[in-house]
Amino acid sequence: SQTIHQWPATLVQPVGSPLSLECTVEGTSNPNLYWYRQAAGRGLQLLFYSVGIGQISSEVPQNLSASRPQDRQFILSSKKLLLSDSGFYLCAYQPALLRETQYFGPGTRLLVL
Amino acid sequence: AQSVTQLGSHVSVSEGALVLLRCNYSSSVPPYLFWYVQYPNQGLQLLLKYTTGATLVKGINGFEAEFKKSETSFHLTKPSAHMSDAAEYFCAFSGSARQLTFGSGTQLTVLP
């Protein structure tokens, strides 16, 4: 069966510190991968998506970046966090055989102080 | 441009009453339509989806939705609300099958 993992589940970081959030998918090959952010009281904002290793598309210019070093691994990074980076970060995948449907991970709650 | 509109950011129903969450979309291409549910501090869980075929779609937890092309709607219903249905619900649209456009969400409260 297919599963998606995110870690850490919760993170508290000071302003200006670096960030690394990880997402991994099991049980499927060549998935499309997505990073979303959900700020408090707001909807979902697509940050990045990837259709293959090393292929990253950015939807919103910001101080975040994404990388896909392996087929089923997606990493969200920042060199220096801002207060506005606080939020709930969700990773999602689209299986190769069901390209129309996205499945979401459990999320990472990030609080920047 | 494609868009999704969820009418009502907050909906309250009594336990046992009908749940109706409204979703309208705007698109120039045939849509794929989805409903997701999010419980506090959790990810989004797929409730149901419409891609092609039957316009009445049944999902998990007793929910269903009907795709009405003439009304550009995909409203979510459940005949009898349970306390466990209290959550935030998101309608989503895809025209390209690669990216989803989400509505702003509807917070469902179930009153005892």
Boltz contact constraints between the chains, C-beta under 6 A:
constraints:
  - contact:
      token1: [A, 43]
      token2: [B, 102]
      max_distance: 6.0
  - contact:
      token1: [A, 43]
      token2: [B, 104]
      max_distance: 6.0
  - contact:
      token1: [A, 43]
      token2: [B, 105]
      max_distance: 6.0
  - contact:
      token1: [A, 44]
      token2: [B, 102]
      max_distance: 6.0
  - contact:
      token1: [A, 90]
      token2: [B, 43]
      max_distance: 6.0
  - contact:
      token1: [A, 99]
      token2: [B, 97]
      max_distance: 6.0
  - contact:
      token1: [A, 100]
      token2: [B, 32]
      max_distance: 6.0
  - contact:
      token1: [A, 100]
      token2: [B, 51]
      max_distance: 6.0
  - contact:
      token1: [A, 100]
      token2: [B, 97]
      max_distance: 6.0
  - contact:
      token1: [A, 102]
      token2: [B, 100]
      max_distance: 6.0
  - contact:
      token1: [A, 104]
      token2: [B, 43]
      max_distance: 6.0
  - contact:
      token1: [A, 104]
      token2: [B, 44]
      max_distance: 6.0
  - contact:
      token1: [A, 105]
      token2: [B, 43]
      max_distance: 6.0
  - contact:
      token1: [A, 106]
      token2: [B, 43]
      max_distance: 6.0
  - contact:
      token1: [A, 107]
      token2: [B, 43]
      max_distance: 6.0
